[in-house]
Amino acid sequence: MALKYSVWEAKTKLSEILRQVKAGKTVTINQRGVPVAQVVPFKSEEGTSLAQRLDALRNQGLIREGRQPLSAAKLTPKNGALARFLENR
């Protein structure tokens, strides 16, 4: 039996829905009687390395490499930053 909740019920019973999903059930969320979302158990990717998961996401076109690597030089604080911040408040 599929579990169904209205949007209002889903908002008020989110913890219950998550317990059901964690137990392996699929929950459908309806808006005015029309299904609009489905909450399904997360598929664990145990045994898959981070590099393999990133490659899979790249192959699916969901992520892409940045243009240039992040360097520590770009992250160094500049003198007077606090003063400028307080001045602009």
N, CA and C atoms as an extended XYZ file, in Angstrom:
267
Properties=species:S:1:pos:R:3:atomname:S:1:resname:S:1:resid:I:1 pbc="F F F"
N         0.842       -1.184        0.000 N   MET     1
C         0.000        0.000        0.000 CA  MET     1
C         0.886        1.246        0.000 C   MET     1
N         0.671        2.132       -0.953 N   ALA     2
C         1.443        3.366       -1.041 CA  ALA     2
C         0.932        4.358       -0.003 C   ALA     2
N         1.846        5.034        0.626 N   LEU     3
C         1.479        6.045        1.607 CA  LEU     3
C         1.278        7.368        0.897 C   LEU     3
N         0.186        8.048        1.209 N   LYS     4
C        -0.133        9.320        0.566 CA  LYS     4
C        -0.431       10.364        1.632 C   LYS     4
N         0.108       11.559        1.414 N   TYR     5
C        -0.121       12.682        2.308 CA  TYR     5
C        -0.433       13.909        1.476 C   TYR     5
N        -1.279       14.788        2.009 N   SER     6
C        -1.478       16.082        1.364 CA  SER     6
C        -0.282       16.958        1.701 C   SER     6
N        -0.139       18.072        1.014 N   VAL     7
C         0.964       18.983        1.284 CA  VAL     7
C         0.913       19.445        2.737 C   VAL     7
N        -0.271       19.787        3.212 N   TRP     8
C        -0.422       20.246        4.598 CA  TRP     8
C         0.007       19.160        5.576 C   TRP     8
N        -0.445       17.926        5.342 N   GLU     9
C        -0.042       16.814        6.213 CA  GLU     9
C         1.459       16.584        6.159 C   GLU     9
N         2.031       16.691        4.961 N   ALA    10
C         3.476       16.478        4.811 CA  ALA    10
C         4.256       17.504        5.620 C   ALA    10
N         3.787       18.749        5.635 N   LYS    11
C         4.480       19.782        6.411 CA  LYS    11
C         4.378       19.495        7.904 C   LYS    11
N         3.227       19.040        8.340 N   THR    12
C         3.028       18.834        9.776 CA  THR    12
C         3.555       17.492       10.260 C   THR    12
N         3.720       16.537        9.359 N   LYS    13
C         4.148       15.192        9.748 CA  LYS    13
C         5.455       14.774        9.078 C   LYS    13
N         6.349       15.734        8.850 N   LEU    14
C         7.594       15.432        8.150 CA  LEU    14
C         8.404       14.350        8.855 C   LEU    14
N         8.513       14.414       10.162 N   SER    15
C         9.289       13.403       10.896 CA  SER    15
C         8.710       12.009       10.691 C   SER    15
N         7.391       11.906       10.713 N   GLU    16
C         6.730       10.610       10.492 CA  GLU    16
C         7.010       10.097        9.084 C   GLU    16
N         6.935       10.991        8.108 N   ILE    17
C         7.200       10.611        6.721 CA  ILE    17
C         8.631       10.112        6.573 C   ILE    17
N         9.580       10.815        7.182 N   LEU    18
C        10.978       10.399        7.089 CA  LEU    18
C        11.208        9.049        7.749 C   LEU    18
N        10.511        8.769        8.845 N   ARG    19
C        10.624        7.439        9.475 CA  ARG    19
C        10.111        6.355        8.531 C   ARG    19
N         9.009        6.623        7.857 N   GLN    20
C         8.448        5.663        6.913 CA  GLN    20
C         9.409        5.410        5.755 C   GLN    20
N         9.989        6.473        5.229 N   VAL    21
C        10.918        6.348        4.110 CA  VAL    21
C        12.172        5.608        4.558 C   VAL    21
N        12.644        5.924        5.757 N   LYS    22
C        13.829        5.244        6.284 CA  LYS    22
C        13.569        3.745        6.425 C   LYS    22
N        12.318        3.386        6.671 N   ALA    23
C        11.943        1.981        6.787 CA  ALA    23
C        11.776        1.318        5.423 C   ALA    23
N        12.010        2.080        4.339 N   GLY    24
C        11.970        1.492        3.002 CA  GLY    24
C        10.702        1.759        2.223 C   GLY    24
N         9.792        2.548        2.764 N   LYS    25
C         8.532        2.815        2.069 CA  LYS    25
C         8.646        4.066        1.210 C   LYS    25
N         7.799        4.148        0.207 N   THR    26
C         7.730        5.315       -0.662 CA  THR    26
C         6.496        6.119       -0.288 C   THR    26
N         6.648        7.429       -0.188 N   VAL    27
C         5.548        8.308        0.209 CA  VAL    27
C         5.246        9.258       -0.943 C   VAL    27
N         3.973        9.387       -1.276 N   THR    28
C         3.529       10.311       -2.306 CA  THR    28
C         2.889       11.512       -1.637 C   THR    28
N         3.224       12.702       -2.126 N   ILE    29
C         2.635       13.929       -1.596 CA  ILE    29
C         1.722       14.508       -2.664 C   ILE    29
N         0.473       14.744       -2.269 N   ASN    30
C        -0.547       15.236       -3.192 CA  ASN    30
C        -0.897       16.682       -2.895 C   ASN    30
N        -1.184       17.427       -3.966 N   GLN    31
C        -1.692       18.788       -3.824 CA  GLN    31
C        -3.054       18.823       -4.500 C   GLN    31
N        -4.076       19.007       -3.698 N   ARG    32
C        -5.466       18.992       -4.174 CA  ARG    32
C        -5.787       17.680       -4.887 C   ARG    32
N        -5.290       16.588       -4.322 N   GLY    33
C        -5.583       15.269       -4.857 CA  GLY    33
C        -4.709       14.824       -6.013 C   GLY    33
N        -3.810       15.692       -6.468 N   VAL    34
C        -2.933       15.367       -7.595 CA  VAL    34
C        -1.518       15.118       -7.066 C   VAL    34
N        -0.930       13.974       -7.396 N   PRO    35
C         0.437       13.701       -6.932 CA  PRO    35
C         1.430       14.721       -7.497 C   PRO    35
N         2.233       15.322       -6.595 N   VAL    36
C         3.205       16.325       -7.038 CA  VAL    36
C         4.636       15.945       -6.648 C   VAL    36
N         4.792       15.027       -5.703 N   ALA    37
C         6.140       14.650       -5.274 CA  ALA    37
C         6.117       13.236       -4.718 C   ALA    37
N         7.289       12.638       -4.747 N   GLN    38
C         7.433       11.297       -4.201 CA  GLN    38
C         8.719       11.284       -3.377 C   GLN    38
N         8.623       10.822       -2.138 N   VAL    39
C         9.782       10.719       -1.263 CA  VAL    39
C        10.159        9.246       -1.223 C   VAL    39
N        11.384        8.959       -1.646 N   VAL    40
C        11.838        7.572       -1.751 CA  VAL    40
C        13.089        7.375       -0.910 C   VAL    40
N        13.365        6.151       -0.484 N   PRO    41
C        14.586        5.901        0.280 CA  PRO    41
C        15.821        6.243       -0.542 C   PRO    41
N        16.811        6.786        0.133 N   PHE    42
C        18.068        7.156       -0.499 CA  PHE    42
C        18.847        5.895       -0.819 C   PHE    42
N        19.363        5.805       -2.042 N   LYS    43
C        20.168        4.655       -2.438 CA  LYS    43
C        21.591        4.864       -1.956 C   LYS    43
N        22.039        4.017       -1.078 N   SER    44
C        23.396        4.119       -0.561 CA  SER    44
C        24.384        3.694       -1.628 C   SER    44
N        25.481        4.411       -1.688 N   GLU    45
C        26.511        4.097       -2.669 CA  GLU    45
C        27.753        3.575       -1.959 C   GLU    45
N        27.538        2.697       -0.997 N   GLU    46
C        28.661        2.133       -0.263 CA  GLU    46
C        29.558        1.357       -1.221 C   GLU    46
N        30.847        1.419       -0.979 N   GLY    47
C        31.789        0.724       -1.834 CA  GLY    47
C        32.199        1.539       -3.042 C   GLY    47
N        31.573        2.713       -3.204 N   THR    48
C        31.918        3.580       -4.314 CA  THR    48
C        32.757        4.721       -3.762 C   THR    48
N        33.884        4.964       -4.377 N   SER    49
C        34.762        6.026       -3.893 CA  SER    49
C        34.211        7.389       -4.298 C   SER    49
N        34.695        8.418       -3.638 N   LEU    50
C        34.281        9.768       -3.962 CA  LEU    50
C        34.626       10.095       -5.413 C   LEU    50
N        35.799        9.692       -5.856 N   ALA    51
C        36.203        9.960       -7.235 CA  ALA    51
C        35.243        9.297       -8.226 C   ALA    51
N        34.808        8.080       -7.931 N   GLN    52
C        33.875        7.389       -8.821 CA  GLN    52
C        32.517        8.090       -8.849 C   GLN    52
N        32.055        8.551       -7.688 N   ARG    53
C        30.772        9.256       -7.640 CA  ARG    53
C        30.857       10.574       -8.392 C   ARG    53
N        31.986       11.297       -8.237 N   LEU    54
C        32.161       12.549       -8.970 CA  LEU    54
C        32.212       12.310      -10.473 C   LEU    54
N        32.897       11.261      -10.890 N   ASP    55
C        32.936       10.911      -12.316 CA  ASP    55
C        31.533       10.629      -12.849 C   ASP    55
N        30.746        9.905      -12.078 N   ALA    56
C        29.375        9.589      -12.493 CA  ALA    56
C        28.558       10.869      -12.639 C   ALA    56
N        28.704       11.809      -11.713 N   LEU    57
C        27.975       13.071      -11.802 CA  LEU    57
C        28.435       13.892      -13.005 C   LEU    57
N        29.741       13.885      -13.289 N   ARG    58
C        30.262       14.580      -14.470 CA  ARG    58
C        29.680       13.968      -15.747 C   ARG    58
N        29.658       12.635      -15.812 N   ASN    59
C        29.133       11.940      -16.992 CA  ASN    59
C        27.658       12.230      -17.211 C   ASN    59
N        26.916       12.462      -16.133 N   GLN    60
C        25.494       12.783      -16.237 CA  GLN    60
C        25.268       14.253      -16.550 C   GLN    60
N        26.340       15.041      -16.529 N   GLY    61
C        26.224       16.470      -16.804 CA  GLY    61
C        25.694       17.268      -15.630 C   GLY    61
N        25.733       16.689      -14.432 N   LEU    62
C        25.198       17.371      -13.259 CA  LEU    62
C        26.212       18.294      -12.596 C   LEU    62
N        27.494       18.033      -12.803 N   ILE    63
C        28.539       18.913      -12.303 CA  ILE    63
C        29.593       19.080      -13.384 C   ILE    63
N        30.390       20.124      -13.262 N   ARG    64
C        31.495       20.317      -14.188 CA  ARG    64
C        32.673       20.889      -13.415 C   ARG    64
N        33.844       20.739      -13.995 N   GLU    65
C        35.056       21.235      -13.371 CA  GLU    65
C        35.071       22.754      -13.395 C   GLU    65
N        35.666       23.339      -12.387 N   GLY    66
C        35.844       24.785      -12.369 CA  GLY    66
C        36.879       25.204      -13.392 C   GLY    66
N        36.913       26.464      -13.711 N   ARG    67
C        37.855       26.952      -14.721 CA  ARG    67
C        39.285       26.964      -14.201 C   ARG    67
N        39.437       27.287      -12.938 N   GLN    68
C        40.774       27.304      -12.371 CA  GLN    68
C        40.703       26.814      -10.929 C   GLN    68
N        41.755       26.197      -10.456 N   PRO    69
C        41.735       25.689       -9.092 CA  PRO    69
C        41.722       26.833       -8.084 C   PRO    69
N        41.117       26.575       -6.946 N   LEU    70
C        41.053       27.543       -5.866 CA  LEU    70
C        42.416       27.646       -5.210 C   LEU    70
N        42.936       28.835       -5.119 N   SER    71
C        44.255       29.000       -4.516 CA  SER    71
C        44.123       29.665       -3.159 C   SER    71
N        45.068       29.383       -2.298 N   ALA    72
C        45.060       29.965       -0.961 CA  ALA    72
C        45.267       31.466       -1.017 C   ALA    72
N        45.948       31.947       -2.049 N   ALA    73
C        46.211       33.383       -2.160 CA  ALA    73
C        44.912       34.175       -2.251 C   ALA    73
N        43.899       33.614       -2.881 N   LYS    74
C        42.627       34.309       -3.027 CA  LYS    74
C        41.864       34.370       -1.711 C   LYS    74
N        42.216       33.536       -0.766 N   LEU    75
C        41.489       33.463        0.487 CA  LEU    75
C        42.135       34.252        1.615 C   LEU    75
N        43.251       34.893        1.355 N   THR    76
C        43.931       35.625        2.420 CA  THR    76
C        43.177       36.913        2.719 C   THR    76
N        43.018       37.228        3.999 N   PRO    77
C        42.287       38.439        4.365 CA  PRO    77
C        43.093       39.691        4.004 C   PRO    77
N        42.383       40.749        3.717 N   LYS    78
C        43.032       42.013        3.380 CA  LYS    78
C        42.944       42.936        4.586 C   LYS    78
N        43.990       43.703        4.775 N   ASN    79
C        44.026       44.648        5.888 CA  ASN    79
C        42.911       45.665        5.758 C   ASN    79
N        42.286       45.971        6.867 N   GLY    80
C        41.239       46.979        6.888 CA  GLY    80
C        39.870       46.464        6.521 C   GLY    80
N        39.705       45.155        6.354 N   ALA    81
C        38.400       44.609        5.953 CA  ALA    81
C        37.347       44.897        7.008 C   ALA    81
N        37.691       44.745        8.277 N   LEU    82
C        36.725       44.994        9.348 CA  LEU    82
C        36.332       46.463        9.370 C   LEU    82
N        37.299       47.336        9.211 N   ALA    83
C        37.002       48.772        9.208 CA  ALA    83
C        36.063       49.127        8.054 C   ALA    83
N        36.321       48.590        6.863 N   ARG    84
C        35.440       48.857        5.717 CA  ARG    84
C        34.045       48.305        5.956 C   ARG    84
N        33.969       47.128        6.567 N   PHE    85
C        32.667       46.528        6.860 CA  PHE    85
C        31.888       47.420        7.818 C   PHE    85
N        32.528       47.838        8.897 N   LEU    86
C        31.843       48.667        9.885 CA  LEU    86
C        31.467       50.031        9.311 C   LEU    86
N        32.294       50.546        8.431 N   GLU    87
C        32.039       51.823        7.789 CA  GLU    87
C        30.784       51.760        6.912 C   GLU    87
N        30.569       50.628        6.264 N   ASN    88
C        29.423       50.473        5.349 CA  ASN    88
C        28.141       50.069        6.047 C   ASN    88
N        28.177       49.857        7.319 N   ARG    89
C        26.967       49.432        8.038 CA  ARG    89
C        26.005       50.542        8.251 C   ARG    89
